[in-house]
Amino acid sequence: MQIDLRKPEFIMKLDRLGSFHQSKLSFLRSFIREFQDWKFETHEIVLDEKGFGHCVYVVSKDNKRYSLICFSNELDDSERSDRVIATKWDASFVLFDGVPMTKDIQRLKKNVPLQEQGRVTEKELCLSRANKSVRIFEHVVDLLSQGKQPDTKLLYDVGYLYRTTAVYGSGKFGLADRIKIQDRGELKGPFRLEMMLVFLARQFTFDMVNHVAKMRSPKSAVKLNDDIARNLGIGNSTGLGMAPFIVNHPALLNQWILSKEKALQAIRSIPVISEQEKEKFQSLLSTIQENIKLWKTDSDYQIKKNSQLIHDLKNFQKYFTQMNLEKFFWNAVYEWTEKNTQAECCEFIVSLLMEIYPEIVEPLSYEMSIDEEDYFDFDSSRSIGDVCALIEKRYAWLIDIDFEKKNNIYNFWYYSKNKQEPRMSDRFNEDGAELELPLAIARDINKLYLELKNYSEKDQLSSYLFKNQEFRHVLRRIFICEKLPYSEIQDNTISKSLMPVDMLRLKLSFFGATRFDPRSDRWVRITMYQGAPLMKEIHQSDDTWSYKKIA
């Protein structure tokens, strides 16, 4: 039986991409697998009685060393903001290549807490910052200082002690360029260093509450229980600055999606499975249905999605319980799910299926990177007819969009001078459209197609480019999509109906985020590493924490 990959025109719609869930392919999970046999240790904790100062954590193997330097800063409540333009934070983090000396820490202490206003060097690999969840932090410290453990219901409703915003890398603020470290074997998977930073920052949050509680009451204080700590992650607030990444990196996006689709295809193609494999799936399904109850959000949009997921999973459970083993069992399961549930549930089941077959899925994590420069050039001797036929084949979804209608060109993307991040605005009621970023892919390919139709099909593309360079950026995309069919989101990214949060959800699912809590259609809070092994446990653990009960 031949099982095909799912078609791009099915999978590359934003309502489906925005329903993706974390999986075995998610970067924070592949980080755990990659660094499981490395040594993780606390190098130094230099904090005053209020918890201000710095901590250093070191990850090492053979002659390789990486260090996270954490700065805990004094911050007035009136200064605390998760906005990317904030200038002060409760904590700042920098991932250092090697082990820092005192002079390195002193230099970084002057710069890292400043974030955008500071500058670092190529010895530094990633940069981030975080704010406390003040209510949760104070609750934990207060109880620990009294010799008691905190209220787990309160903690797990939030899921973290601190939440980060951006995690920067690849040359920003003077950080090392990706090219400097890209050939290191342990960094072959995507975002390895960023995931390391977040994992170590999580440990810092535990050390902070333990230290402050001890300073507050040296005789009675106890440490946060390991089981409670393990069920806390680190939060994150993410806005529109993340969205353009998946548009600007089509070849990389293809690798992410293709890896997932190849995993699903391989699992659906298994002709015979055992009762044990079915029971394992059922056990994971039962556990995660309990964990979903902890997903808290005030977003009507997400409440609706979560409610639909719970409803669909109940129906799926009834169906699955009644199923007998048959040939191509998982294919039958998938086909029923695609037909009878919404995208949120369907993609959830896809992620769950991957848990059963690590031998199929885990090797694919090494296929999720790509050298994008290999796809930069294109052949301008191709005929105009070839290009038009390629657009008609790969971009049929955009040819009939009427870009004279306001709703189809309603938004424009621009780079905010104040926030130093990509943003989106209403073209007809706000200024700045003349500074529009080249992210209106559907509109520009549509315009290119109409222009090319004025040329002879036999003419070379070079005859068009000799007169017009305006759409060279999308010509390159078209030739990328010819080779890499999952490289293009098949939606209009400037339409009035766009839900930017779907773009954020897509990228965050590959990072490994859980508990999506949109605060608007343009920014979202999530949790990372909730349930993951503690730093001291990483060598004896695995990456399956996402499907263990949080209690």
Secondary structure, 3 states (H helix, E strand, C coil): CCCCCCCHHHHCCHHHHCCCCCCCCCHHHHHHHHCCCCEEEEEEEEECCCCCEEEEEEEEECCEEEEEEEEECCCCHHHCCCCCCCCCCCEEEEEEECCCCHHHHHHHHHHHHHHHHCCCCCCEEEEEEEEECHHHHHHHHHHHHCCCCCCHHHHHHHCEEEEEEEEECCCHHHCCCHHHHCCCHHHCCCCHHHHHHHHHHHHHHHHHHHHHHHHHCCCCCCCCCHHHHHCCEEEEEECHHHCHHHHHCHHHHHHHHHHHHHHHHHHHCCCCCCHHHHHHHHHHHHHHHHHHCCCCCCCHHHHHHHHHHHHHHHHHHHHHHHCCCCCCHHHHHHHHHHHHCCHHHHHHHHHHHHCCCHHHHHHHHHHCCCCHHHHCCCCCCCEHHHHHHHHHHHCHHHHCCCCCCHHHCCEEEEECCCCCCEEEEECCCCCCHHHCCCCCHHHHHHHHHHHHCCCCCCCEHHHHHCCCCCCHHHHHHHHHHHHCCCCCCCCCCCCCCCCHHHHHHHHHHHHCCEEEEECCCCCEEEEECCCCCCHHHHHHCCCCHHHCCCC
